[in-house]
Amino acid sequence: MSELNGFADFISRIRAGDATAAEELVKEYEPLVRREIRMRMIDSRMSRVYDSVDFSQAVLASFFLRAGEGEYELKDSQDLVRLLMSMARNKIASGARKLLSDKRDGQRRDVEQPMLEQVPEFTDTPSSALEVME
């Protein structure tokens, strides 16, 4: 029973904005969140644009914001883990949708022709490439 009271106190401190409690949460749960993210980011297009740190920071920022507003009812640490894992999966899915909708996936074909003409060819010497840039 004291473990439940300890967890409730921990969550109360987080809701109150206690920096020490927030630091404890990050130290304890961020490695779990990052592992979940790395396991879910299997598409190389995602890993070229995003890093697991990007998503873990977004997950923790969302958690602290919403926890501060009293949005979550967490009974124990397992509830917190499930919530953070769910948030991580949702952030990855959102990132994937954004990546594909913005055509940031490396398959973009609408590059302007003048831009392509400025790209030096492989056979160009450094001095001729510099001339094109000037």
FIDREN-502523 format. One line per 3 residues: their letters; for each residue x, y, z of C-alpha. Coordinates in steps of 0.2 Angstrom, whole numbers, padded with zeros to 4 digits. Each point is the difference from the previous one (the first is absolute). Layout:
<rs>
A> X,Y,Z ~ ... $
</rs>
This chain:
<rs>
MSE> 0000,0000,0000 ~ 0014,0012,0003 ~ 0007,-0003,-0017 $
LNG> -0017,0007,-0007 ~ 0000,0015,0012 ~ 0018,0003,-0006 $
FAD> -0005,0000,-0018 ~ -0015,0011,0003 ~ 0011,0012,0009 $
FIS> 0013,-0001,-0014 ~ -0014,0004,-0013 ~ -0006,0014,0012 $
RIR> 0017,0008,0000 ~ 0001,-0001,-0019 ~ -0017,0009,-0002 $
AGD> 0006,0013,0012 ~ 0015,0003,-0011 ~ 0013,-0007,0012 $
ATA> 0016,0000,-0011 ~ 0008,-0014,0011 ~ -0015,-0011,-0004 $
AEE> 0001,0004,-0018 ~ 0019,-0004,0000 ~ -0004,-0017,0008 $
LVK> -0013,-0004,-0013 ~ 0011,0004,-0014 ~ 0015,-0010,0007 $
EYE> -0012,-0015,0004 ~ -0011,0000,-0015 ~ 0009,0008,-0015 $
PLV> 0011,-0015,-0004 ~ -0016,-0010,-0001 ~ -0008,0013,-0012 $
RRE> 0015,0001,-0011 ~ 0001,-0019,-0001 ~ -0018,-0001,-0005 $
IRM> 0003,0013,-0013 ~ 0016,-0008,-0007 ~ -0010,-0016,-0002 $
RMI> -0014,0008,-0009 ~ 0010,0011,-0012 ~ 0004,-0014,-0012 $
DSR> -0002,0011,-0016 ~ 0017,0007,-0005 ~ -0009,0015,-0007 $
MSR> -0005,0004,0018 ~ 0017,-0002,0007 ~ 0007,0012,-0013 $
VYD> -0011,0014,0006 ~ -0003,-0004,0018 ~ 0010,-0007,0015 $
SVD> -0007,-0009,0015 ~ 0004,0015,0011 ~ -0012,0011,-0011 $
FSQ> -0014,-0011,0004 ~ 0004,-0004,0018 ~ 0001,0019,0004 $
AVL> -0016,0002,-0009 ~ -0008,-0014,0010 ~ 0007,0007,0017 $
ASF> -0005,0018,-0004 ~ -0018,-0005,-0004 ~ -0001,-0011,0016 $
FLR> 0006,0014,0011 ~ -0011,0013,-0008 ~ -0016,-0011,0002 $
AGE> 0005,-0007,0017 ~ 0002,0018,0006 ~ -0018,0002,-0006 $
GEY> -0006,-0015,0010 ~ -0005,-0009,-0016 ~ 0007,-0018,0005 $
ELK> -0007,-0012,0013 ~ 0015,-0011,0004 ~ -0002,-0013,0013 $
DSQ> 0018,-0008,0000 ~ 0016,0001,-0010 ~ -0007,-0013,-0012 $
DLV> -0013,0012,-0005 ~ 0013,0013,-0003 ~ 0010,-0012,-0011 $
RLL> -0015,-0005,-0010 ~ -0004,0019,-0003 ~ 0017,0005,-0005 $
MSM> 0002,-0015,-0012 ~ -0017,0004,-0008 ~ 0005,0019,-0001 $
ARN> 0017,-0006,-0009 ~ -0010,-0011,-0012 ~ -0011,0015,-0004 $
KIA> 0014,0012,-0002 ~ 0009,-0012,-0012 ~ -0016,-0002,-0010 $
SGA> -0003,0019,-0001 ~ 0018,0002,-0006 ~ -0002,-0013,-0013 $
RKL> -0016,0009,-0007 ~ 0009,0017,0000 ~ 0015,-0007,-0008 $
LSD> -0010,-0008,-0014 ~ -0013,0014,-0002 ~ 0014,0013,-0002 $
KRD> 0009,-0011,-0012 ~ 0016,0000,0011 ~ 0003,-0018,-0004 $
GQR> 0014,0002,-0013 ~ -0012,-0004,-0015 ~ -0004,0018,-0004 $
RDV> 0000,0003,-0018 ~ -0006,0018,-0002 ~ 0018,0008,0002 $
EQP> 0002,0015,-0011 ~ 0011,-0003,-0015 ~ 0011,0015,0002 $
MLE> 0005,-0007,0017 ~ 0005,-0016,-0008 ~ 0011,0009,-0012 $
QVP> 0009,0008,0014 ~ 0005,-0017,0007 ~ 0018,-0003,-0005 $
EFT> 0003,-0016,-0010 ~ 0011,-0014,0007 ~ 0014,0004,-0013 $
DTP> 0000,0018,0004 ~ 0016,0007,0008 ~ -0001,0010,0016 $
SSA> 0004,0016,-0009 ~ -0014,-0003,-0013 ~ -0012,-0004,0013 $
LEV> 0004,0016,0009 ~ -0002,0010,-0016 ~ -0018,-0007,-0002 $
ME> -0004,0005,0018 ~ 0006,0018,-0003 $
</rs>
